[in-house]
């Protein structure tokens, strides 16, 4: 991981497929993660594609927030994406 990780911000994101999120950070690095195995049992986790797509970048640009109350920080997305690469 980048030693200046906390200087980064989310520049853009995609949630086209349910459970999958792709983020692009301010340094143009990209990460794609399947969040279902880590978070789907949470009460506030989006339950369908419509809920999944109802999200935005938070005010500080360090997290994605869903209308359901679920949120995830970019460092969590990076860690999940990297772990999924290792186990693929």
N, C-alpha and C positions, 0 to 999 in steps of 0.2 A: 504494500500500500504506500501511497504517496506520503512522505514525511510531513507535507504541508496540507494534509487532508482537511483540516478544519478551516483552511482558507478557501476551500472550494465551495461552490454553490450549485444547485440544480439549475441547469439552463433550460432543459426541456424534458418531456417524458412522453411515453406512449403506453396505453392500456388497451390495445385492440383485442387481445385474447384474454379471456377470464383467467385470473390467477397470475398472469404474467405481466411484469412491468419492465420497461426499458427506460433507463435514465441516461441523459447526457449531461455531464458536469461542465463547469466553467473552463476546465482545461481540455475540453472536447473528448475526454475519456467516456466510454460507453459501457454500461453494464445491463444485462438482462437477467432477471431472476423469476423463478416460479415460487410464489409466496405461499402456495396452498399447504405444503407440508409443515411449514413453520408456524402459520398463523390462522389457518382456516377454522380451528376449533374455538377461536375467540368469539365472544358474543357480538362484538361490533364489526367483525370481518364481513365485507360485502358478500351477500348470498347469491347474487346472480350477475350477469353481464351488465345489466342496466345500473345496478348499484356500483359495480366495479368501475364503470366509466364516469361515475359522478364524483370526481376528485379534482384537486388542484394543488399547485405548489404553495406551500405555506409562505407566510409573510417574510421570513428570513431566508427563504429558498434553500433550506436544508432538509425539508421533509415533504412528503406527499400526504395530503389529508383527504379522507373520504367523507361524504355526507353522513355516513353511518357512525362516524366517530373514530374509525380506525385511522391510524397514521403510522408512517414508517420513515425513519431518517435515512439519508443516503448512505451513511456508513453501514447500516444494517443491510441495505440492498447490496452493497459491494461485498460484504462478508458472505451473504447467502449466494450471490452469483459466483464468487470465487470457490466456495465450497462445492457448489453444484458442478462446476467445471472439473474439480478434482475427482468427484465420484461418478462422472459420466463415462 
